[in-house]
């Protein structure tokens, strides 16, 4: 059996990385951003051991 060599890439995090992340997500469509958040939310609750994520409450406030 052939041994797989690990690949490691070291990098430093700085403010430029945060700006690049923000720029990346601002270039994505609203649908893509919502889909990504839904995926992360589902994954988070699966890791917590829930079969499905709880429903998001919809709160509507009537203004005068």
MOPAC internal coordinates of N, CA, C and O (Angstrom, degrees):
PM7 1SCF
backbone

  N    0.0000 0     0.00 0     0.00 0    0    0    0
  C    1.4641 1     0.00 0     0.00 0    1    0    0
  C    1.5299 1   108.58 1     0.00 0    2    1    0
  O    1.2310 1   121.01 1   -46.69 1    3    2    1
  N    1.3020 1   115.67 1   133.31 1    3    2    1
  C    1.4610 1   121.88 1  -178.10 1    5    3    2
  C    1.5255 1   109.96 1   -80.02 1    6    5    3
  O    1.2310 1   121.24 1   -46.27 1    7    6    5
  N    1.3236 1   115.23 1   133.73 1    7    6    5
  C    1.4686 1   120.58 1   179.38 1    9    7    6
  C    1.5245 1   109.66 1   -82.12 1   10    9    7
  O    1.2310 1   120.69 1   -45.15 1   11   10    9
  N    1.3206 1   116.29 1   134.85 1   11   10    9
  C    1.4647 1   121.84 1   178.74 1   13   11   10
  C    1.5194 1   108.36 1   -88.96 1   14   13   11
  O    1.2310 1   121.20 1   -55.20 1   15   14   13
  N    1.2974 1   115.31 1   124.80 1   15   14   13
  C    1.4570 1   120.80 1   178.02 1   17   15   14
  C    1.5308 1   110.06 1   -79.47 1   18   17   15
  O    1.2310 1   120.47 1   -49.76 1   19   18   17
  N    1.3308 1   116.70 1   130.24 1   19   18   17
  C    1.4641 1   118.03 1   178.21 1   21   19   18
  C    1.5314 1   110.99 1   -70.64 1   22   21   19
  O    1.2310 1   121.23 1   -33.76 1   23   22   21
  N    1.3118 1   115.25 1   146.24 1   23   22   21
  C    1.4621 1   121.34 1   177.14 1   25   23   22
  C    1.5173 1   107.58 1  -113.54 1   26   25   23
  O    1.2310 1   120.86 1   -55.71 1   27   26   25
  N    1.3059 1   115.95 1   124.29 1   27   26   25
  C    1.4600 1   120.97 1  -178.49 1   29   27   26
  C    1.5181 1   108.46 1  -123.93 1   30   29   27
  O    1.2310 1   121.17 1   -48.42 1   31   30   29
  N    1.3087 1   115.36 1   131.58 1   31   30   29
  C    1.4605 1   120.48 1   176.55 1   33   31   30
  C    1.5163 1   107.06 1  -124.59 1   34   33   31
  O    1.2310 1   120.67 1   -62.96 1   35   34   33
  N    1.3022 1   116.32 1   117.04 1   35   34   33
  C    1.4614 1   120.51 1   179.73 1   37   35   34
  C    1.5218 1   108.80 1   -94.15 1   38   37   35
  O    1.2310 1   121.18 1   -41.64 1   39   38   37
  N    1.3165 1   115.35 1   138.36 1   39   38   37
  C    1.4550 1   119.85 1   176.76 1   41   39   38
  C    1.5202 1   108.38 1  -149.91 1   42   41   39
  O    1.2310 1   121.26 1   -22.91 1   43   42   41
  N    1.2886 1   115.20 1   157.09 1   43   42   41
  C    1.4631 1   119.51 1   177.82 1   45   43   42
  C    1.5266 1   108.40 1  -103.01 1   46   45   43
  O    1.2310 1   121.29 1   -31.19 1   47   46   45
  N    1.2970 1   115.13 1   148.81 1   47   46   45
  C    1.4497 1   120.75 1   178.03 1   49   47   46
  C    1.5238 1   108.41 1  -101.43 1   50   49   47
  O    1.2310 1   121.35 1   -43.12 1   51   50   49
  N    1.3008 1   115.02 1   136.88 1   51   50   49
  C    1.4553 1   119.36 1   177.27 1   53   51   50
  C    1.5222 1   108.98 1  -147.01 1   54   53   51
  O    1.2310 1   120.76 1     6.32 1   55   54   53
  N    1.2994 1   116.16 1  -173.68 1   55   54   53
  C    1.4645 1   120.83 1  -177.89 1   57   55   54
  C    1.5325 1   111.61 1   -63.08 1   58   57   55
  O    1.2310 1   120.23 1   149.98 1   59   58   57
  N    1.3271 1   117.17 1   -30.02 1   59   58   57
  C    1.4612 1   119.93 1   179.34 1   61   59   58
  C    1.5194 1   111.06 1   -61.96 1   62   61   59
  O    1.2310 1   120.47 1   142.95 1   63   62   61
  N    1.3399 1   116.70 1   -37.05 1   63   62   61
  C    1.4623 1   120.05 1   177.84 1   65   63   62
  C    1.5197 1   110.79 1   -63.27 1   66   65   63
  O    1.2310 1   120.40 1   138.18 1   67   66   65
  N    1.3230 1   116.83 1   -41.82 1   67   66   65
  C    1.4633 1   120.64 1   178.28 1   69   67   66
  C    1.5320 1   110.29 1   -62.56 1   70   69   67
  O    1.2310 1   120.53 1   138.65 1   71   70   69
  N    1.3147 1   116.59 1   -41.35 1   71   70   69
  C    1.4690 1   120.86 1   179.28 1   73   71   70
  C    1.5217 1   110.64 1   -65.25 1   74   73   71
  O    1.2310 1   120.80 1   139.11 1   75   74   73
  N    1.3416 1   116.08 1   -40.89 1   75   74   73
  C    1.4633 1   119.77 1   178.98 1   77   75   74
  C    1.5226 1   110.50 1   -64.78 1   78   77   75
  O    1.2310 1   120.25 1   139.41 1   79   78   77
  N    1.3426 1   117.13 1   -40.59 1   79   78   77
  C    1.4694 1   120.60 1   177.07 1   81   79   78
  C    1.5210 1   110.39 1   -61.01 1   82   81   79
  O    1.2310 1   120.81 1   133.62 1   83   82   81
  N    1.3230 1   116.06 1   -46.38 1   83   82   81
  C    1.4579 1   120.47 1  -179.58 1   85   83   82
  C    1.5275 1   110.42 1   -62.17 1   86   85   83
  O    1.2310 1   120.38 1   134.31 1   87   86   85
  N    1.3146 1   116.87 1   -45.69 1   87   86   85
  C    1.4688 1   120.22 1   179.53 1   89   87   86
  C    1.5242 1   111.08 1   -61.26 1   90   89   87
  O    1.2310 1   120.84 1   139.58 1   91   90   89
  N    1.3412 1   116.00 1   -40.42 1   91   90   89
  C    1.4630 1   119.67 1   178.71 1   93   91   90
  C    1.5217 1   110.41 1   -59.68 1   94   93   91
  O    1.2310 1   120.21 1   129.18 1   95   94   93
  N    1.3294 1   117.20 1   -50.82 1   95   94   93
  C    1.4689 1   120.29 1  -176.10 1   97   95   94
  C    1.5173 1   112.61 1   -70.02 1   98   97   95
  O    1.2310 1   119.74 1   150.59 1   99   98   97
  N    1.3244 1   118.11 1   -29.41 1   99   98   97
  C    1.4609 1   119.88 1   177.10 1  101   99   98
  C    1.5300 1   111.61 1   -71.60 1  102  101   99
  O    1.2310 1   120.20 1   157.06 1  103  102  101
  N    1.3409 1   117.22 1   -22.94 1  103  102  101
  C    1.4636 1   120.71 1   176.62 1  105  103  102
  C    1.5317 1   111.91 1   -80.44 1  106  105  103
  O    1.2310 1   120.27 1   163.36 1  107  106  105
  N    1.3131 1   117.08 1   -16.64 1  107  106  105
  C    1.4752 1   121.06 1   179.58 1  109  107  106
  C    1.5235 1   109.28 1   -78.94 1  110  109  107
  O    1.2310 1   120.90 1   -27.20 1  111  110  109
  N    1.3065 1   115.88 1   152.80 1  111  110  109
  C    1.4628 1   120.21 1   178.24 1  113  111  110
  C    1.5315 1   109.46 1   -72.43 1  114  113  111
  O    1.2310 1   121.19 1   -17.49 1  115  114  113
  N    1.3232 1   115.32 1   162.51 1  115  114  113
  C    1.4591 1   120.57 1   177.92 1  117  115  114
  C    1.5220 1   110.53 1   -57.93 1  118  117  115
  O    1.2310 1   120.45 1   139.12 1  119  118  117
  N    1.3240 1   116.74 1   -40.88 1  119  118  117
  C    1.4634 1   120.72 1  -179.82 1  121  119  118
  C    1.5230 1   111.35 1   -62.58 1  122  121  119
  O    1.2310 1   120.32 1   138.53 1  123  122  121
  N    1.3375 1   117.00 1   -41.47 1  123  122  121
  C    1.4662 1   120.68 1   179.34 1  125  123  122
  C    1.5252 1   111.23 1   -64.72 1  126  125  123
  O    1.2310 1   120.45 1   139.66 1  127  126  125
  N    1.3315 1   116.74 1   -40.34 1  127  126  125
  C    1.4676 1   120.04 1   179.87 1  129  127  126
  C    1.5222 1   110.99 1   -66.71 1  130  129  127
  O    1.2310 1   120.50 1   137.66 1  131  130  129
  N    1.3263 1   116.64 1   -42.34 1  131  130  129
  C    1.4681 1   120.12 1   179.18 1  133  131  130
  C    1.5299 1   109.90 1   -65.37 1  134  133  131
  O    1.2310 1   120.26 1   138.67 1  135  134  133
  N    1.3259 1   117.10 1   -41.33 1  135  134  133
  C    1.4636 1   120.82 1   178.86 1  137  135  134
  C    1.5336 1   110.95 1   -62.20 1  138  137  135
  O    1.2310 1   120.28 1   138.19 1  139  138  137
  N    1.3316 1   117.06 1   -41.81 1  139  138  137
  C    1.4655 1   120.99 1   179.01 1  141  139  138
  C    1.5268 1   110.55 1   -63.85 1  142  141  139
  O    1.2310 1   120.17 1   137.04 1  143  142  141
  N    1.3275 1   117.29 1   -42.96 1  143  142  141
  C    1.4655 1   120.52 1   179.24 1  145  143  142
  C    1.5237 1   110.90 1   -66.42 1  146  145  143
  O    1.2310 1   119.99 1   141.56 1  147  146  145
  N    1.3094 1   117.62 1   -38.44 1  147  146  145
  C    1.4647 1   120.80 1   177.96 1  149  147  146
  C    1.5223 1   110.41 1   -63.11 1  150  149  147
  O    1.2310 1   120.96 1   137.98 1  151  150  149
  N    1.3234 1   115.76 1   -42.02 1  151  150  149
  C    1.4626 1   120.07 1   178.27 1  153  151  150
  C    1.5324 1   110.93 1   -62.25 1  154  153  151
  O    1.2310 1   120.47 1   133.05 1  155  154  153
  N    1.3250 1   116.71 1   -46.95 1  155  154  153
  C    1.4623 1   120.65 1   179.50 1  157  155  154
  C    1.5253 1   111.26 1   -62.36 1  158  157  155
  O    1.2310 1   120.52 1   140.03 1  159  158  157
  N    1.3151 1   116.62 1   -39.97 1  159  158  157
  C    1.4652 1   121.65 1   179.65 1  161  159  158
  C    1.5291 1   110.60 1   -63.92 1  162  161  159
  O    1.2310 1   120.51 1   133.58 1  163  162  161
  N    1.3393 1   116.63 1   -46.42 1  163  162  161
  C    1.4575 1   120.70 1   178.95 1  165  163  162
  C    1.5254 1   110.83 1   -61.63 1  166  165  163
  O    1.2310 1   120.80 1   135.66 1  167  166  165
  N    1.3305 1   116.08 1   -44.34 1  167  166  165
  C    1.4608 1   120.11 1   179.86 1  169  167  166
  C    1.5270 1   110.85 1   -62.10 1  170  169  167
  O    1.2310 1   120.43 1   137.69 1  171  170  169
  N    1.3181 1   116.79 1   -42.31 1  171  170  169
  C    1.4627 1   121.71 1   179.77 1  173  171  170
  C    1.5338 1   110.63 1   -58.25 1  174  173  171
  O    1.2310 1   120.21 1   133.07 1  175  174  173
  N    1.3222 1   117.21 1   -46.93 1  175  174  173
  C    1.4604 1   119.81 1  -177.58 1  177  175  174
  C    1.5258 1   111.76 1   -71.97 1  178  177  175
  O    1.2310 1   119.64 1   149.17 1  179  178  177
  N    1.3408 1   118.30 1   -30.83 1  179  178  177
  C    1.4654 1   120.25 1   175.54 1  181  179  178
  C    1.5330 1   110.01 1   -65.28 1  182  181  179
  O    1.2310 1   120.73 1   138.61 1  183  182  181
  N    1.3399 1   116.21 1   -41.39 1  183  182  181
  C    1.4611 1   120.48 1   178.51 1  185  183  182
  C    1.5372 1   109.60 1   -62.93 1  186  185  183
  O    1.2310 1   120.39 1   146.75 1  187  186  185
  N    1.3274 1   116.87 1   -33.25 1  187  186  185
  C    1.4671 1   121.04 1   178.23 1  189  187  186
  C    1.5300 1   112.00 1   -75.19 1  190  189  187
  O    1.2310 1   119.98 1   172.75 1  191  190  189
  N    1.3371 1   117.65 1    -7.25 1  191  190  189
  C    1.4491 1   120.94 1   176.68 1  193  191  190
  C    1.5102 1   115.21 1    95.96 1  194  193  191
  O    1.2310 1   119.60 1  -169.89 1  195  194  193
  N    1.3143 1   118.36 1    10.11 1  195  194  193
  C    1.4569 1   121.16 1   178.26 1  197  195  194
  C    1.5246 1   109.92 1   -89.47 1  198  197  195
  O    1.2310 1   120.10 1   -40.31 1  199  198  197
  N    1.3112 1   117.40 1   139.69 1  199  198  197
  C    1.4621 1   121.42 1  -179.87 1  201  199  198
  C    1.5213 1   111.36 1   -66.43 1  202  201  199
  O    1.2310 1   120.73 1   143.98 1  203  202  201
  N    1.3109 1   116.21 1   -36.02 1  203  202  201
  C    1.4596 1   120.62 1   177.67 1  205  203  202
  C    1.5177 1   108.63 1  -147.74 1  206  205  203
  O    1.2310 1   120.27 1   -29.01 1  207  206  205
  N    1.3327 1   117.09 1   150.99 1  207  206  205
  C    1.4626 1   119.77 1  -178.56 1  209  207  206
  C    1.5305 1   111.18 1   -67.69 1  210  209  207
  O    1.2310 1   120.38 1   -31.90 1  211  210  209
  N    1.3176 1   116.89 1   148.10 1  211  210  209
  C    1.4683 1   118.82 1   176.02 1  213  211  210
  C    1.5243 1   110.33 1   -65.42 1  214  213  211
  O    1.2310 1   121.19 1   -25.62 1  215  214  213
  N    1.2984 1   115.33 1   154.38 1  215  214  213
  C    1.4620 1   120.15 1   179.68 1  217  215  214
  C    1.5248 1   110.12 1   -69.03 1  218  217  215
  O    1.2310 1   121.29 1   -32.20 1  219  218  217
  N    1.3119 1   115.13 1   147.80 1  219  218  217
  C    1.4643 1   120.74 1   175.91 1  221  219  218
  C    1.5197 1   107.25 1   -83.43 1  222  221  219
  O    1.2310 1   120.93 1   -50.35 1  223  222  221
  N    1.3190 1   115.83 1   129.65 1  223  222  221
  C    1.4608 1   119.39 1   179.70 1  225  223  222
  C    1.5248 1   109.82 1   -75.13 1  226  225  223
  O    1.2310 1   121.28 1   -42.46 1  227  226  225
  N    1.3075 1   115.15 1   137.54 1  227  226  225
  C    1.4488 1   120.28 1   177.77 1  229  227  226
  C    1.5273 1   106.63 1  -102.68 1  230  229  227
  O    1.2310 1   121.05 1   -62.95 1  231  230  229
  N    1.3166 1   115.60 1   117.05 1  231  230  229
  C    1.4576 1   120.68 1  -179.08 1  233  231  230
  C    1.5202 1   108.51 1  -111.57 1  234  233  231
  O    1.2310 1   121.19 1   -54.52 1  235  234  233
  N    1.3093 1   115.32 1   125.48 1  235  234  233
  C    1.4561 1   121.22 1  -179.96 1  237  235  234
  C    1.5231 1   107.31 1  -118.80 1  238  237  235
  O    1.2310 1   120.97 1   -51.63 1  239  238  237
  N    1.3094 1   115.74 1   128.37 1  239  238  237
  C    1.4597 1   121.25 1   178.11 1  241  239  238
  C    1.5283 1   108.78 1  -114.73 1  242  241  239
  O    1.2310 1   120.99 1   -54.54 1  243  242  241
  N    1.3139 1   115.72 1   125.46 1  243  242  241
  C    1.4695 1   120.04 1   178.35 1  245  243  242
  C    1.5123 1   108.15 1   -88.04 1  246  245  243
  O    1.2310 1   121.10 1   -54.79 1  247  246  245
  N    1.3076 1   115.51 1   125.21 1  247  246  245
  C    1.4733 1   120.30 1   179.10 1  249  247  246
  C    1.5140 1   109.01 1   -95.48 1  250  249  247
  O    1.2310 1   121.57 1   -34.24 1  251  250  249
  N    1.3225 1   114.61 1   145.76 1  251  250  249
  C    1.4867 1   117.67 1  -179.80 1  253  251  250
  C    1.5154 1   112.67 1   -69.65 1  254  253  251
  O    1.2310 1   120.10 1   180.00 1  255  254  253

